[in-house]
């Protein structure tokens, strides 16, 4: 069975990213968890005002979904996220037994974005630019990963981050 992603769910993830950016500034990233045709949970990136290093939009949405469904297993759920999920978030989709991932901006987009904005010699911040398919590729049963879905709209969110850098 081939999964057909829906614009309405990615639009919700984009709205979450904008909402989080408006509230916290920086990190305009959003995620939505869908089961069938129903939104189970949504979240934006919680890192700017949080001391939890796992407070990525995807992780926060999965936690909300698990609480709502009263199970750690998000069977038949799909993660929609504005950026290709990092290794931690991609791995969590496997452990949560999710059906698949749909993302907008790719890991290459993120790598290019950060290369232009940080000094490799002086920055102490670490990055892992690993594709979601590489992380979930060995999952059994298989999961799907659909990338660059509504990519243009998701790349627009990065302009919000640049705006925050200029404040």
HELIX and SHEET records of a PDB file:
HELIX    1   1 UNK A    7  UNK A   24  1                                  18    
HELIX    2   2 UNK A   57  UNK A   69  1                                  13    
HELIX    3   3 UNK A   87  UNK A   95  1                                   9    
HELIX    4   4 UNK A  107  UNK A  115  1                                   9    
HELIX    5   5 UNK A  132  UNK A  136  1                                   5    
HELIX    6   6 UNK A  151  UNK A  156  1                                   6    
HELIX    7   7 UNK A  158  UNK A  165  1                                   8    
SHEET    1   A 5 UNK A  38  UNK A  44  0                                        
SHEET    2   A 5 UNK A  30  UNK A  35 -1                                        
SHEET    3   A 5 UNK A  77  UNK A  83 -1                                        
SHEET    4   A 5 UNK A 100  UNK A 105  1                                        
SHEET    5   A 5 UNK A 144  UNK A 146  1                                        
END                                                                             
